[in-house]
Amino acid sequence: MRIAIDARELAGRPTGVGRYLAEILRAWGDLAGARTHEFILCAPGPVPLPDTLKASLVTAAGRGTLWEQLTLPRLVADANADVLFAPGYSGPLVSRTPLVVAIHDVSFAAHPEWFSWREGRRRRLVTTLAARRAAKVITISDFSKAEIVRHLGIRSPKVEVIYCGVTAMAPAPQPPPSDGETTVLFVGSLFNRRHIPELIAGFERIATRYPSVRLELVGDNRTRPYVDVDELIARSSARDHIRARAYVADDELASLYRKARAFVFLSDYEGFALTPLEALGAGIPIVLLATDVAREIYGPAATYVDRVEPAVIAGALERALFDDGERARVLAAAGAQLERYSWRESAHRTLQVLVACARRR
C-alpha cells in the first residue's frame, strides 16, 4: 500500500506537529507491519527521510494553504497513493485520495479571541471542511475529541482518539548539590494561554527566598496580543535568575532536562501537551494548571495550580522543588501514567486507521 504524508512540518526546526510526525515515522520504522507499505513524504522542499522505512520524498515549491489545496493533491495523485495522512489539522478539500487528518486541538474555535480575525477564520474554515471531507479524524485526547464534536460538528464515531507517546529526553536527574543551581524548566511555544507573565511573577517570589533557583524558558514567542517576554524579564527583580530562548538544539534540550529540578506548564487549553510528559518521563516533577485535559493525561502525577495567581504558582513551585513528600508522591504516580503512552502503540493504531481508510476507497 502507498501511503502519502503531508510532511511540511518536518522542515526547519520541528515543533508541535513536526515532532509528533517525526515520532510516528520513527516508530513505524520499528513496526514489521509498516515495512510492507511504501511511504511518500510530500513537502515544498527538503525534509529528513526516515532511515528504517521504505520512504521517498516528492517536492514542489509553494507555501501555506495554497500549496496544501492546489499542489499537494497533485503530488498525491502523481504518486498514485492509496491514502493521505495529514498530521497538521487540515488537508486537501478536493482529491480522489482518501484523507485521514490529525486535529490536535480546536483552540481557534473554542477561543477565537486568541487569534487574529483572519488567521482564526482561516483555521476554522479549512479545519472544519477537512474534518468533514476526511474518512477519519485522529485526535490525541478524549478532551479534544469532545471539543471537535462540539465546535466542528463532526460525528463522534468519525473521531479516533490515539494518545501520543513519551519521548525519552534524558535520564532521571540527580538531586542538586547544596550550593548548586536549582532549575525550573518550561518548554513550549510562548502563547498567552500559557501564562508566562504570571509564571515569571510567581517565580520572583521563589527567587527572593531561594537564591539558587533559576527559570529556563525555551520556546518561540507567539503571543497575541504580543507580550515582550524579554522586556518582562529585564524588569523582573529575578532577572539574573531567568533565561529565555526561542530554540535550543536537541542535545542542549536534553541537558536542560537533566539539570531540571521541576517542570512547569500553566496552560489554559491543550490537546495533550507533550513536553510535560517528556519531563515526567525524565523523572522531573511537573507543575500544571488544573484543567480537564491535564487531569485526563497526567492524573495524580502532577502538582496542580488551581488559579493563575503569582502566590499560588509560587506555592506550587516551592512544593515541586523542595517538598520531598510532594516530589515523591508525583514521581510514584508517574509510572502508571507513563505506561499509558507509547509511540509504538500510537504509530500502530495510526497505521491501522490509514490502512482501513485506504481499503474502503
C-alpha positions as CSV (number, residue, x, y, z in Angstrom):
1,M,0.0,0.0,0.0
2,R,1.2,3.5,-0.8
3,I,0.7,6.0,2.0
4,A,1.2,9.7,1.2
5,I,2.1,12.1,4.1
6,D,2.0,15.8,4.3
7,A,5.5,16.3,5.7
8,R,5.8,20.1,5.7
9,E,6.1,20.2,9.5
10,L,9.4,18.2,9.4
11,A,11.2,21.1,7.8
12,G,13.4,23.5,9.7
13,R,13.1,23.3,13.4
14,P,10.2,20.9,14.0
15,T,8.0,21.7,17.0
16,G,4.5,20.5,17.9
17,V,3.1,18.8,14.8
18,G,6.6,18.2,13.4
19,R,7.7,16.4,16.5
20,Y,4.5,14.4,16.5
21,L,5.0,13.3,12.9
22,A,8.7,12.6,13.4
23,E,7.9,10.2,16.3
24,I,5.2,8.4,14.3
25,L,7.7,7.9,11.5
26,R,10.4,6.7,13.8
27,A,8.0,4.2,15.5
28,W,6.8,2.9,12.1
29,G,10.4,2.1,11.3
30,D,10.3,-0.4,14.2
31,L,7.0,-2.0,13.2
32,A,7.1,-5.1,11.0
33,G,3.7,-4.2,9.6
34,A,4.8,-0.8,8.4
35,R,7.6,-2.3,6.3
36,T,5.1,-3.8,3.9
37,H,3.9,-0.3,2.9
38,E,5.5,2.4,0.9
39,F,5.5,5.9,2.3
40,I,5.6,9.0,0.1
41,L,6.5,12.2,2.0
42,C,5.2,15.3,0.3
43,A,6.7,18.8,1.0
44,P,7.5,22.1,-0.6
45,G,11.2,21.4,-0.1
46,P,13.7,19.0,1.5
47,V,12.8,17.3,4.7
48,P,14.6,14.4,6.5
49,L,13.6,10.9,5.4
50,P,13.3,8.1,8.0
51,D,16.2,5.6,7.8
52,T,14.2,2.5,8.5
53,L,11.2,2.9,6.3
54,K,10.6,2.4,2.6
55,A,10.1,6.1,2.0
56,S,10.6,8.6,-0.8
57,L,10.3,12.3,-1.0
58,V,8.4,14.3,-3.6
59,T,8.5,18.1,-3.6
60,A,7.0,21.1,-5.4
61,A,7.5,24.7,-4.4
62,G,4.8,26.6,-2.6
63,R,3.6,27.5,0.8
64,G,0.7,27.7,3.1
65,T,-2.9,27.0,2.3
66,L,-2.4,27.4,-1.5
67,W,0.3,24.7,-1.5
68,E,-2.0,22.4,0.6
69,Q,-5.0,22.8,-1.6
70,L,-3.5,23.1,-5.1
71,T,-0.1,21.5,-5.1
72,L,-0.4,18.7,-2.5
73,P,-3.3,16.9,-4.2
74,R,-1.3,16.8,-7.5
75,L,1.7,15.3,-5.7
76,V,-0.5,12.7,-4.1
77,A,-2.2,11.8,-7.3
78,D,1.1,11.6,-9.2
79,A,2.4,9.2,-6.5
80,N,-0.7,7.0,-7.0
81,A,-1.2,7.0,-3.2
82,D,-3.9,4.9,-1.6
83,V,-4.4,7.2,1.3
84,L,-3.1,10.6,2.5
85,F,-2.2,11.3,6.1
86,A,-2.4,15.0,7.0
87,P,-0.9,15.3,10.6
88,G,-1.4,19.1,10.9
89,Y,-5.1,20.0,11.3
90,S,-6.1,20.2,7.6
91,G,-5.7,18.7,4.2
92,P,-6.8,19.0,0.5
93,L,-10.6,19.5,0.2
94,V,-10.7,18.3,-3.4
95,S,-8.9,15.0,-4.1
96,R,-9.9,11.4,-5.0
97,T,-7.5,10.0,-2.4
98,P,-8.9,9.2,1.0
99,L,-7.8,11.6,3.7
100,V,-7.0,11.0,7.3
101,V,-6.4,14.2,9.2
102,A,-5.0,14.7,12.7
103,I,-6.6,17.5,14.6
104,H,-4.8,18.0,17.9
105,D,-7.0,20.7,19.4
106,V,-9.5,23.3,18.3
107,S,-8.3,26.3,20.3
108,F,-9.1,28.5,17.2
109,A,-12.8,27.6,17.5
110,A,-13.1,27.3,21.3
111,H,-11.2,30.6,21.9
112,P,-11.3,32.7,18.8
113,E,-10.1,35.7,20.8
114,W,-6.6,34.1,20.9
115,F,-6.2,34.6,17.1
116,S,-6.3,37.4,14.7
117,W,-9.6,37.7,12.8
118,R,-8.1,36.5,9.5
119,E,-6.0,33.6,11.0
120,G,-8.8,32.4,13.2
121,R,-11.3,32.4,10.4
122,R,-8.9,30.6,8.0
123,R,-8.2,27.9,10.6
124,R,-11.8,27.4,11.5
125,L,-12.8,27.1,7.8
126,V,-10.1,24.8,6.5
127,T,-10.1,22.6,9.5
128,T,-13.8,22.1,9.6
129,L,-14.0,21.4,5.9
130,A,-11.1,19.0,6.1
131,A,-12.6,17.2,9.0
132,R,-15.9,16.8,7.1
133,R,-14.2,15.6,4.0
134,A,-11.8,13.2,5.8
135,A,-12.5,9.5,6.0
136,K,-11.3,9.6,9.6
137,V,-10.2,12.2,12.1
138,I,-7.4,11.3,14.6
139,T,-7.0,13.3,17.8
140,I,-4.9,12.9,20.9
141,S,-7.2,13.0,23.9
142,D,-10.8,12.4,24.9
143,F,-11.0,16.2,25.7
144,S,-10.0,17.1,22.2
145,K,-12.5,14.6,20.7
146,A,-15.3,16.2,22.7
147,E,-14.2,19.7,21.5
148,I,-14.0,18.6,17.9
149,V,-17.5,17.1,18.1
150,R,-18.8,20.3,19.8
151,H,-17.1,23.0,17.8
152,L,-16.6,21.5,14.4
153,G,-19.9,19.5,14.3
154,I,-18.1,16.2,13.4
155,R,-19.9,13.0,14.4
156,S,-18.3,11.2,17.4
157,P,-17.8,7.8,15.7
158,K,-15.7,9.5,13.0
159,V,-13.1,10.8,15.5
160,E,-10.5,8.3,16.8
161,V,-8.6,9.1,20.0
162,I,-4.9,7.9,19.8
163,Y,-2.7,9.1,22.6
164,C,0.8,10.4,21.9
165,G,3.8,8.6,23.3
166,V,6.6,9.5,25.7
167,T,9.8,10.9,24.1
168,A,12.9,9.9,26.0
169,M,14.8,13.1,26.6
170,A,17.2,12.4,29.4
171,P,17.9,10.1,32.3
172,A,16.4,10.8,35.7
173,P,18.0,13.9,37.2
174,Q,20.1,13.7,40.3
175,P,19.4,15.9,43.4
176,P,21.2,19.2,43.0
177,P,24.2,19.9,45.3
178,S,23.5,22.2,48.2
179,D,25.4,25.1,46.6
180,G,24.4,24.4,43.0
181,E,21.6,25.8,40.8
182,T,18.0,24.6,41.2
183,T,16.3,24.8,37.8
184,V,12.7,25.2,36.9
185,L,12.1,24.4,33.2
186,F,9.4,25.4,30.7
187,V,9.5,24.1,27.1
188,G,6.9,25.0,24.5
189,S,5.8,27.9,22.3
190,L,5.0,31.0,24.3
191,F,1.3,31.6,23.9
192,N,-0.9,33.9,26.0
193,R,-2.8,30.9,27.2
194,R,0.4,29.5,28.8
195,H,0.6,32.5,31.3
196,I,4.3,33.3,31.0
197,P,4.0,36.7,32.8
198,E,2.2,35.1,35.7
199,L,4.8,32.4,35.8
200,I,7.6,35.0,36.0
201,A,5.7,36.8,38.7
202,G,5.3,33.6,40.7
203,F,8.9,32.7,40.2
204,E,10.1,36.1,41.5
205,R,8.6,35.1,44.9
206,I,10.6,31.9,44.9
207,A,13.8,33.6,43.9
208,T,13.7,36.0,46.9
209,R,13.7,33.1,49.3
210,Y,16.0,30.6,47.4
211,P,19.0,32.3,45.7
212,S,20.0,29.1,43.9
213,V,16.8,28.9,41.7
214,R,16.8,29.5,38.0
215,L,14.0,29.6,35.5
216,E,14.7,28.4,31.9
217,L,12.1,29.3,29.2
218,V,12.5,27.6,25.9
219,G,10.1,28.4,23.1
220,D,9.3,30.8,20.3
221,N,7.2,33.8,21.3
222,R,3.9,33.5,19.6
223,T,1.8,35.7,22.0
224,R,-1.1,37.7,20.7
225,P,-1.6,40.4,21.8
226,Y,2.2,40.4,21.8
227,V,3.9,40.2,25.1
228,D,7.6,41.3,25.2
229,V,8.9,38.5,27.4
230,D,12.5,39.7,27.2
231,E,11.3,43.1,28.5
232,L,9.3,41.4,31.3
233,I,12.5,39.5,32.3
234,A,14.6,42.7,32.1
235,R,12.2,44.5,34.5
236,S,11.9,41.5,36.9
237,S,13.5,41.5,40.3
238,A,14.6,37.9,39.4
239,R,16.1,38.9,36.0
240,D,19.5,37.4,36.9
241,H,17.8,34.1,37.6
242,I,15.7,33.8,34.3
243,R,16.8,33.0,30.8
244,A,14.5,32.8,27.7
245,R,15.5,31.3,24.4
246,A,13.4,30.7,21.3
247,Y,15.0,27.4,20.4
248,V,17.7,25.1,21.5
249,A,19.2,22.0,19.8
250,D,18.2,18.6,20.9
251,D,21.4,17.9,22.8
252,E,21.1,21.1,24.8
253,L,17.5,20.4,25.4
254,A,18.4,17.0,26.8
255,S,21.0,18.8,29.0
256,L,18.3,21.1,30.3
257,Y,16.0,18.2,31.2
258,R,18.9,16.6,33.1
259,K,19.5,19.7,35.1
260,A,15.9,20.5,35.9
261,R,14.5,20.0,39.4
262,A,10.9,20.8,38.3
263,F,9.0,21.4,35.1
264,V,6.2,24.0,34.8
265,F,3.4,24.3,32.2
266,L,0.5,26.5,33.1
267,S,-1.8,26.3,30.0
268,D,-5.5,27.0,29.8
269,Y,-6.0,24.9,26.7
270,E,-4.2,22.0,25.1
271,G,-5.0,18.9,23.1
272,F,-2.4,16.9,25.0
273,A,0.8,18.8,25.9
274,L,3.9,16.7,25.1
275,T,6.7,18.5,26.9
276,P,5.3,17.9,30.5
277,L,5.1,14.2,29.6
278,E,8.8,14.3,28.4
279,A,9.7,15.8,31.7
280,L,7.8,13.2,33.7
281,G,9.5,10.5,31.7
282,A,12.8,12.0,32.7
283,G,11.9,11.8,36.4
284,I,11.1,15.5,36.8
285,P,8.1,16.5,38.9
286,I,5.7,18.7,36.9
287,V,3.5,21.7,37.8
288,L,0.4,22.1,35.7
289,L,-2.7,24.2,35.6
290,A,-5.7,22.1,36.8
291,T,-7.6,21.8,33.5
292,D,-9.7,18.9,32.3
293,V,-7.2,17.7,29.7
294,A,-4.3,18.0,32.2
295,R,-6.1,15.7,34.7
296,E,-7.0,13.3,31.8
297,I,-3.4,12.9,30.7
298,Y,-1.5,13.3,33.9
299,G,-3.9,12.2,36.6
300,P,-2.3,12.3,40.0
301,A,1.3,12.6,38.6
302,A,1.5,16.4,38.9
303,T,1.3,19.3,41.3
304,Y,-1.7,21.3,40.2
305,V,-2.3,25.0,40.3
306,D,-6.0,25.9,40.7
307,R,-5.6,29.6,40.0
308,V,-3.2,31.5,37.8
309,E,-2.1,33.8,40.6
310,P,1.6,34.5,41.5
311,A,1.2,33.4,45.1
312,V,-0.5,30.2,44.1
313,I,2.1,29.5,41.4
314,A,5.0,30.2,43.9
315,G,3.5,27.8,46.4
316,A,3.2,25.0,43.8
317,L,6.8,25.6,42.5
318,E,8.1,25.5,46.1
319,R,6.5,22.2,46.7
320,A,7.7,20.7,43.5
321,L,11.2,21.9,44.1
322,F,11.8,21.4,47.8
323,D,9.0,19.3,49.4
324,D,10.4,15.8,49.4
325,G,7.0,14.3,50.2
326,E,5.3,16.1,47.3
327,R,8.1,15.2,44.9
328,A,7.9,11.5,45.9
329,R,4.1,11.5,45.5
330,V,4.3,12.8,42.0
331,L,7.1,10.5,40.9
332,A,5.4,7.5,42.5
333,A,2.3,8.2,40.5
334,A,4.2,8.8,37.3
335,G,4.9,5.1,36.4
336,A,1.2,4.2,36.0
337,Q,0.5,7.3,33.9
338,L,3.6,6.8,31.7
339,E,2.5,3.2,30.9
340,R,-0.5,4.6,29.1
341,Y,1.6,6.4,26.4
342,S,3.7,4.7,23.8
343,W,4.8,6.0,20.4
344,R,4.9,2.4,19.1
345,E,1.3,1.9,20.1
346,S,0.4,5.3,18.7
347,A,2.1,4.5,15.4
348,H,0.5,1.1,15.2
349,R,-3.0,2.4,15.7
350,T,-2.5,5.3,13.3
351,L,-1.3,2.8,10.6
352,Q,-4.4,0.7,11.3
353,V,-6.6,3.7,10.6
354,L,-4.8,4.6,7.4
355,V,-5.0,1.0,6.0
356,A,-8.6,0.7,6.9
357,C,-9.5,4.0,5.2
358,A,-7.5,3.1,2.1
359,R,-9.3,-0.3,1.8
360,R,-12.7,1.5,1.9
361,R,-11.6,3.6,-1.1
